[in-house]
Amino acid sequence: MNLSDTIPLSIFIDTVSLVVVGVGCLVIAAASTMSGSTRGFVVLRDIGLPLGLLGALAGALGISLNASDPALVYHYTAYMLVAAFYGGVVSGFGVFLGGQDPSKNTKPDSPVPIYLATLVTFAVAIWTMDSAAGIELYFSPVLLGVFAAVGLLAIATKKKSLTGTLADASLFASMLCVMIGLIARFSDYVQPGLRISMGGLVLGLLVYVCALCMSYGTGAQAEINAQRKNWHWLELTGFLVFMYFAPETLREVLQSQ
């Protein structure tokens, strides 16, 4: 029995998600390889998952803020997960083809192509965020306040390179936003809580992806420890998705039949 006999393959195909993840990953991987920095497959291993999560959460935020029909929630959840699926596939190929050894600090012959590729990846991410929910959503006082406070504290006490410090700060700031947003959500401030928690996670992933890309140009890749960071981003995203999009348990499904 083929997969196509039971599940239509069309549910795994989304052109926008494919372009966002594909362009963002391939551009920075090619630039890093051609510049003599980290090998392309290792870059794909490290950047595929966070870029896929960024696209998934940006889309989910826009859908959630405009959703009105409860019957479509599962459909929206599946649509959201496609981008994360693509990012996971890219990282998976990177693991098999690039190996699991930690990245080493390798300075490129010229960082200019990497910085230009970072700008392309940043532009693709910003376009995704703006198309999904509007870029103005991410300029809320709460999000800017949390990220500014954490960023300034991290830089003032930094023990790593700037890219490594920003990578750590982005994860911590996102964790704070998720918890602040969930507290607001369960205090009956559903929409503001959604904007803070999911918006903060998207913003954190944007900062992290840019810091990771820049590290290939500065030669500070090892300080980020991308493989471990990816697990933390996946755990945080999974927790948030569960809190907002938790499916019915098997017991609830059986009781409703």
C-alpha positions as CSV (number, residue, x, y, z in Angstrom):
1,M,0.0,0.0,0.0
2,N,1.4,3.3,-1.0
3,L,1.1,6.5,1.0
4,S,-0.8,8.1,-1.9
5,D,-3.5,5.3,-1.5
6,T,-4.4,6.5,2.0
7,I,-3.2,10.0,2.4
8,P,-3.1,12.6,-0.5
9,L,0.4,13.8,-1.1
10,S,-0.9,17.3,-1.7
11,I,-1.2,17.9,2.1
12,F,2.6,17.8,2.3
13,I,3.1,20.4,-0.5
14,D,3.1,24.2,0.1
15,T,4.9,26.3,-2.4
16,V,5.4,29.3,-0.1
17,S,6.9,27.2,2.7
18,L,9.2,25.4,0.2
19,V,10.5,28.7,-1.2
20,V,11.0,30.3,2.3
21,V,12.9,27.3,3.6
22,G,14.7,26.4,0.4
23,V,15.9,29.8,-0.5
24,G,17.0,30.8,3.0
25,C,18.9,27.6,3.5
26,L,20.5,27.2,0.1
27,V,21.7,30.8,-0.1
28,I,23.6,30.8,3.2
29,A,24.9,27.3,2.6
30,A,26.3,28.2,-0.8
31,A,27.8,31.4,0.4
32,S,29.5,29.7,3.4
33,T,31.0,26.9,1.2
34,M,32.3,29.3,-1.5
35,S,33.8,31.6,1.1
36,G,35.8,28.7,2.6
37,S,33.9,28.8,5.9
38,T,31.7,25.9,7.2
39,R,30.8,23.2,4.7
40,G,27.4,23.6,3.1
41,F,25.9,20.3,4.4
42,V,26.8,21.3,8.0
43,V,25.2,24.7,7.4
44,L,22.0,23.0,6.2
45,R,22.1,20.7,9.3
46,D,22.2,23.7,11.6
47,I,19.9,26.2,9.9
48,G,17.2,24.1,8.3
49,L,15.2,23.4,11.5
50,P,15.1,27.0,13.0
51,L,14.3,28.5,9.6
52,G,11.5,26.0,9.1
53,L,10.1,26.7,12.6
54,L,10.3,30.5,11.9
55,G,8.2,30.0,8.8
56,A,5.7,27.7,10.5
57,L,5.2,29.9,13.5
58,A,4.9,33.1,11.5
59,G,2.2,31.5,9.4
60,A,0.5,30.0,12.4
61,L,0.4,33.4,14.1
62,G,-1.3,35.1,11.1
63,I,-3.8,32.2,10.8
64,S,-4.6,32.1,14.5
65,L,-5.3,35.9,14.8
66,N,-7.8,35.6,11.9
67,A,-9.4,32.2,12.7
68,S,-13.1,32.1,13.3
69,D,-14.2,28.6,12.5
70,P,-13.2,26.0,15.2
71,A,-13.7,23.2,12.6
72,L,-10.7,24.5,10.7
73,V,-8.2,24.5,13.6
74,Y,-6.8,21.1,12.7
75,H,-6.4,22.1,9.0
76,Y,-4.5,25.2,10.1
77,T,-2.3,23.2,12.4
78,A,-1.4,20.8,9.5
79,Y,-0.7,23.8,7.3
80,M,1.6,25.3,9.9
81,L,3.6,22.1,10.4
82,V,4.5,21.8,6.6
83,A,7.2,24.5,6.9
84,A,8.6,22.9,10.0
85,F,8.5,19.5,8.1
86,Y,10.6,21.0,5.3
87,G,13.1,22.5,7.8
88,G,13.4,19.2,9.5
89,V,14.0,17.4,6.2
90,V,16.8,19.9,5.3
91,S,18.4,19.4,8.7
92,G,18.1,15.7,8.5
93,F,19.9,15.6,5.1
94,G,22.5,17.8,6.7
95,V,23.1,15.4,9.5
96,F,23.5,12.4,7.2
97,L,25.7,14.2,4.6
98,G,27.6,16.6,6.9
99,G,28.0,14.5,10.0
100,Q,27.1,15.1,13.6
101,D,30.5,16.6,14.7
102,P,30.1,20.1,16.3
103,S,30.9,23.0,14.0
104,K,34.5,24.4,14.3
105,N,35.4,28.0,14.3
106,T,36.5,28.6,10.7
107,K,37.1,32.1,9.3
108,P,36.2,32.5,5.7
109,D,38.5,33.8,3.0
110,S,36.1,36.7,2.6
111,P,33.0,37.2,4.8
112,V,31.2,39.5,2.3
113,P,29.3,36.7,0.4
114,I,28.1,35.4,3.8
115,Y,26.9,38.8,4.9
116,L,25.1,39.3,1.7
117,A,23.5,35.9,2.0
118,T,22.5,36.8,5.5
119,L,20.7,39.8,4.2
120,V,18.8,37.6,1.7
121,T,17.8,35.2,4.4
122,F,16.7,38.1,6.6
123,A,14.7,39.6,3.8
124,V,12.9,36.3,3.1
125,A,12.1,35.9,6.8
126,I,10.8,39.5,7.1
127,W,8.6,39.0,4.0
128,T,7.2,35.8,5.6
129,M,6.4,37.6,8.8
130,D,4.8,40.5,7.1
131,S,2.8,38.4,4.7
132,A,1.5,36.2,7.5
133,A,0.5,38.6,10.2
134,G,1.9,42.1,9.4
135,I,5.3,43.2,10.5
136,E,3.9,45.9,12.8
137,L,2.7,43.2,15.2
138,Y,6.3,42.5,16.2
139,F,6.9,46.2,17.3
140,S,4.7,45.8,20.3
141,P,6.0,47.4,23.6
142,V,6.1,44.1,25.4
143,L,8.1,42.3,22.7
144,L,10.5,45.1,22.2
145,G,10.9,45.6,25.9
146,V,11.7,42.0,26.6
147,F,14.2,41.6,23.8
148,A,15.9,45.0,24.5
149,A,16.3,44.2,28.2
150,V,17.6,40.7,27.6
151,G,19.8,41.8,24.7
152,L,21.4,44.6,26.7
153,L,22.0,42.4,29.7
154,A,23.5,39.7,27.6
155,I,25.9,42.1,25.8
156,A,26.9,43.8,29.0
157,T,27.9,40.5,30.6
158,K,28.9,38.7,27.5
159,K,31.6,35.9,27.7
160,K,31.3,34.9,24.0
161,S,31.4,36.6,20.7
162,L,28.6,38.9,19.7
163,T,26.9,36.3,17.5
164,G,27.1,33.7,20.3
165,T,25.7,36.1,22.8
166,L,22.8,37.1,20.5
167,A,22.0,33.4,19.9
168,D,21.8,32.8,23.7
169,A,19.8,36.0,24.3
170,S,17.3,35.3,21.6
171,L,16.4,31.9,23.1
172,F,16.1,33.3,26.6
173,A,14.0,36.3,25.4
174,S,11.7,33.9,23.5
175,M,11.2,31.7,26.6
176,L,10.2,34.8,28.6
177,C,7.7,35.9,25.9
178,V,6.2,32.4,25.7
179,M,5.6,32.3,29.4
180,I,4.3,35.9,29.6
181,G,2.0,35.3,26.7
182,L,0.6,32.0,28.1
183,I,0.0,33.7,31.5
184,A,-2.0,36.3,29.7
185,R,-3.8,33.7,27.6
186,F,-5.0,31.7,30.6
187,S,-6.0,35.0,32.3
188,D,-8.6,35.4,29.5
189,Y,-6.4,37.8,27.4
190,V,-6.3,35.3,24.5
191,Q,-5.4,37.6,21.6
192,P,-2.8,39.7,23.4
193,G,-1.3,36.5,24.8
194,L,-1.1,34.9,21.4
195,R,0.7,38.0,20.0
196,I,3.2,38.0,22.8
197,S,4.0,34.3,23.0
198,M,4.0,33.3,19.4
199,G,5.3,36.7,18.2
200,G,8.1,36.5,20.7
201,L,9.1,33.1,19.5
202,V,9.1,34.2,15.9
203,L,11.2,37.3,16.7
204,G,13.6,35.2,18.7
205,L,14.0,32.7,15.8
206,L,14.7,35.6,13.5
207,V,17.5,37.0,15.7
208,Y,18.9,33.5,16.1
209,V,18.9,32.6,12.4
210,C,20.6,35.9,11.6
211,A,23.2,35.4,14.4
212,L,23.9,31.9,13.1
213,C,24.4,33.1,9.6
214,M,26.7,35.9,10.7
215,S,28.8,33.5,12.7
216,Y,29.9,31.8,9.5
217,G,31.4,35.1,8.5
218,T,33.0,36.0,11.8
219,G,34.4,32.5,12.4
220,A,32.5,31.9,15.7
221,Q,30.3,29.0,14.7
222,A,31.3,26.7,17.5
223,E,30.2,29.1,20.2
224,I,26.6,28.9,19.2
225,N,26.5,25.1,19.4
226,A,23.7,25.0,16.8
227,Q,22.7,21.3,17.2
228,R,22.0,21.8,20.9
229,K,20.2,25.1,20.3
230,N,18.0,23.4,17.7
231,W,16.7,21.0,20.3
232,H,15.9,23.8,22.6
233,W,14.0,25.7,19.9
234,L,12.1,22.5,19.0
235,E,11.2,21.9,22.6
236,L,10.0,25.5,23.1
237,T,8.0,25.4,19.9
238,G,6.5,22.0,20.7
239,F,5.4,23.3,24.1
240,L,3.8,26.4,22.6
241,V,2.0,24.4,19.9
242,F,0.7,22.0,22.5
243,M,-0.7,24.8,24.6
244,Y,-2.5,26.4,21.7
245,F,-3.3,23.6,19.3
246,A,-3.4,20.5,21.5
247,P,-5.4,17.8,19.7
248,E,-8.1,15.7,21.3
249,T,-6.7,12.7,23.2
250,L,-7.6,9.2,22.1
251,R,-10.0,8.9,25.0
252,E,-11.9,12.1,23.9
253,V,-12.0,10.9,20.3
254,L,-13.5,7.5,21.3
255,Q,-16.0,9.2,23.6
256,S,-17.3,11.4,20.8
257,Q,-17.9,8.5,18.4
